[in-house]
Amino acid sequence: MALAATLSRRQTRPSRGFLSTLLGYGALYRQRRALARLDDQALSDIGLSRSDALREARRPVWDAPTNWQV
């Protein structure tokens, strides 16, 4: 029974390969840098303050919410 549960979990959440993980980290890094470059009007449009944007931009790439990870 435990084997069936393990196989079921593997099918619902595929593991990411090393290259895929690195590419994901690169994309997140670029997104956070772009967020840091937005001007105050653009940040206001999306409901963020300058300090919110800079706090997010300073986070390391491996520090991402699990719902962001594919």
N, C-alpha and C positions, 0 to 999 in steps of 0.2 A: 504494500500500500504506500509506503514512503517513497518508493521509486516512482510510482505514478504521479505523486504530488510534485516531486522534483522535476520530472519531465514536463508536467503541465506548466510549472513556473517558467521553465526555460523557453517554452513555446510562446508564452505571453509577453516576455520581456527578453528580447534578444541581447546578447552581450555585445558590447562595442569593442572593436579591435583597437589596437594601439594607435594606428594611423588615424582612425576615425576620431578617437579621443583627442589627439593632438590638433586635428583640424577643427574640432569643436572648441577647444581652448583658444585657438587663433581667432575664430569668429567672435567669441565672447570678448576677447581682448580688443578687437577692432571696434565692436559695438560700444564698449565702455569708453574707449578713447573718443569716439564720435560723440557720445553723450557729454563728455567733459568739454568738448569744443563748441557745443550749442550756445548761442547767445541767450541773454536773460529772457527775451521775448519768446523764443522757441521753448525754453524751459517752462515758462509760464503757461504756454499753450498746452503742454502735456501735464501740467499740474505739479511740477517739481521746482524746488528752490535750487539756487546755485550750490548750497551746502549739501543738499540731497544728491545732486549730480556728482559732485566731487567725492562724496563718501562712496557712492557706488563705483565710480571710476577707480578708486584706490583699492578696491577689493581684489584679491588674487583670483586668477581665472578658475582655480579649482573650487573656489567658494561661490557656487551657484546653487540656487534652489533645485531640488530634485525634479520638480515639474518642468524645468527648462531642459533637462537632459533627455535625449532621445534614446 
